[in-house]
Amino acid sequence: MVTGMSASRNLRVKKEWVVWLTAGLAVWITGAFLSTAYLDRLNPEIGKQHCAASCLYLVILLAVMAIGNFARVRTLLTLEMLYGSAIFFRAVVGTLTALLILENPLAAPWDGIFDALVRPLAGLEYVAAQLTAHFVTEIYWVGLGLSATIIIFLACASFMAVSSRIVREEEWGRTRKKKSGEKKAAAQKQGNKKTASGIPAKKAVRTKSVARLEQTGKAVQKIKK
């Protein structure tokens, strides 16, 4: 019975994990696609609308991270860490390229892949343009690298917190199972003691009744004589 309940619980946990993982990925992919499509439809000159779309995408990234933290889906958090690492790498390459230290370091198709990953965040260049009129591109890439670092840090912290909670729950489950087994063993042992102590008592009662019958029989024999 316990094994069946444990199996059904594990199946339910797996189903919930799949549901939350699918929901998180759906929100993430949909947000990235819509943000990219919206940015592509706007004018090439970066403006407030571009910045709003990129900020909304950042909120979506944080929402996906919250889903992974709440539902204990470490896969989502791992993907966020990988995504943040890819953005950080592209930001470093973009900074070095803007400073003319490197020249087109990414070969096809890697340049297209990294640019597609960073594209939903292109509107943040508007913030860099508001900060200064010079070195806008460089400041944009540096800011993007800092944003990626924050995303990686938050994802790592959430991952460690989720792992700690899962370990504590597993230990609690093992402790509860151990205590349940100990209670069953104690109850069974106590039952065996009662059974063992009950047998001599029955024997003693039977012996006394037999002795009384023998005494009664002897008394009857004496009377007859």
Buried (B, 14 or more C-beta within 10 A) or exposed (E): EEEEEEEEEEEEEEEEBEEBBEBBBEBBEEBBEBBBEBBEEEEEEBEEBBBEBBBBBBEBBBBBBBBBBEBBBBEBBBBBBEBBBBBBBBBBBBBBBBEEEBEEEBEEEEBEEBEEBBBBBBBBBBBBBEEEEEBBBBBBBBBBBEBBBEBBEBBBEBBEEBEEEEEEEEEEEEEEEEEEEEEEEEEEEEEEEEEEEEEEEEEEEEEEEEEEEEEEEEEEEEEEE
